[in-house]
Amino acid sequence: MQNNSNSSVGTLYIISAPSGAGKTSLVHALLERDNKVMVSVSHTTRAMRDGEVDGTHYNFISVETFNQMVEEGVFLEHAQVFDNFYGTSREWVEARLAEGTDVILEIDWQGARLARDAFGESTGIFILPPSKQALEERLKGRGQDSDEIIARRMRDAVSEIEHFAEFDFLVVNDDFEAALEELLAIFTAGRLKRDKKQPQIANMIADLLA
């Protein structure tokens, strides 16, 4: 799908981060402040966690169903993360963009590559923790994972961070509010690009040039 100068077409934003960097919390706060963007709800084979709602946080499905959807070409991108599978519905994303809504994909670097290949234009944002120590403290603070899993997530974090250069913007989540303001600024700037803004104010420009 190619973005063009039609103001009704939304922008695809790809946001990635190592586990524990605060990506989900930042995106949730962004949605509360910006009503022009939606997050794609991924399909996943992982178990539902306490407090999660099927269809809101993820679409929880079996491995068998996931594999069938892969064969049917349902997913824009899909990847294995740790021991689970995740996928993004192509049809849902394209429909939201066509409506003029900006769409966020919260995916790892593998999925980000596939999504970039599938779309002619997207904006990549990578969220970084301020240090390894801070990242480990956040992972332990969740109280959800064993020490073994946390150690594996710390190792995988390095592999994830190695791909930061594949993204357009970097946000360091040291101070949460400061990181949120930076994230909001990226979305605001995207809507002020000439190819997005000009069609919305075409009459005003014509009057100014008359």
Disulfide bonds with the S-S distance in Angstrom:
none
